[in-house]
Amino acid sequence: MDTALLNIMATRNANALLVITAKDLSDFADSLISRTRQVVEAEYKDQYYTVKDLAKLLHVTQATIYNFAKQGKLNPVKVGSRIVFSRSAVNDAISQGLLGRYIHK
């Protein structure tokens, strides 16, 4: 970004007229969405298991994970089009013995 523009923005009291093209606005929006997605995905990976990751962790098939959800042993969370499971909920289910013989520590 132009240094003069940064200086105007830094004063907070300055009024400035910005002329931008539709392409500039679209590029800015794409950049903002991309950065936001990266932050959210980094946070998401730390707090949730995907069906595939949870199946690997528990040494079961993905179908078994869906069955656990259907039986109420695990509570799925829908994030966009994905189904995920909270790490804390999975740990609680393990602690309560809801997943029984499937746990391999």
N, C-alpha and C positions, 0 to 999 in steps of 0.2 A: 504494500500500500504506500502511496505517496507520503513523504515526510510531512509536507505542509498539511495534508489532510489529517494525519495523525495528530499534529499539533492542535489543529482546530478541534478535533474530537476530545483531546485531553483537557481542554479548558472547560468543557461541559456547559458553559453558558453561551457559547458561540452558536450563532445560527449559520448554517451553511446549506447551500443548494447543491445537491448532488445530481448529476445527470448520469444515469446508467442505462445500459441497453438491456433488452430482454435476455440476451445471451449472458451478460454479466450477472444478472439476477439469478438466472437458471444455474450458472456455474457456482455462484455463492450458495444457493440452496443445496445443490448436489454435494458440495464440500461440507456444509453443515450437517447434512444427513449422514454422510460417510463418517465424519468424526463422531457423531452421536452414536451411530451403530457400533463403532469400535469400542466406545466406552461401555455401552450397554452390554455388548457381547462379552467383554472382559469381566464385568460384574456378574453377568448371568452364569458364566462358566464356573465361577467360584461358589455359587449358591445353589445350583440346580444340576441334577443328573438328567441326561437325555435317556430315552428308553434304551437305546443301544448301550450307553455307558453303564447304566444300572444293571442291565442284563450281564454285561461282562463282569462287573463287580461281584454280582451274586452267583455267577457261574450258572446262569439259566438262560433260556431262550427269551427273545423279545415277547413271544406269545405269553409266556409265564408272567412277565411284568404286567402285561395288559390284563391277565386273569387276576393278579393281585389287586389291581385297581378296581376291577369289576366286583371282586369279593369284598372290597372296602379295607383291605389290608394296607394299601397305599393310596394316598390321595393325589391324583394328578392335577397339575396346573397347566392350563392352556396359555401359551405365550405365542401369539400370532397363530400360525398354523401348526406349531409344535406342541407336543405333550411332553412335559417335564415333571420332575419330582423334586421337591425341596429336600436338600441334604438333611436338614434338621428333622423333617418328617420321616425320612428313610431311617435316620439314626434312632428315632423314637420307636419305629416299627421293629427295628432290630432289637432294641432294648426290651421291648415288651414281648419278644418272642413270636411276633406275628408272622414272621417269615420262616420260622422253624428250621428245617433241615437244609435250607438253601443257603445258609450263611457259611462261608468259608473264610475264616479269619487268617 
